[in-house]
Amino acid sequence: MSNKIKSSKAETETNLSEEQRRRYVEVAAYHLAEKGGFKCGCDLENWLAAEAEIDQLAAENSCPVT
């Protein structure tokens, strides 16, 4: 199977490229960290929460595609 036929899980399920998804997650994780006062040791928790949020929004087709 060629690479053109293969697509990432995120791209297939959400119509977002991996790069778009990563950027959205990055921004969402930053905002979660900001909201939490930038507590040390919460990076992974914020990242995982941001991934879940972005995936949910994309699945609902609420995520803007640029």
Secondary structure, DSSP 8 states (H G I E B T S, - for coil): --TTT---HHHHHHS--HHHHHHHHHHHHHHHHHHTT--TT-HHHHHHHHHHHHHHHHHTT-S---
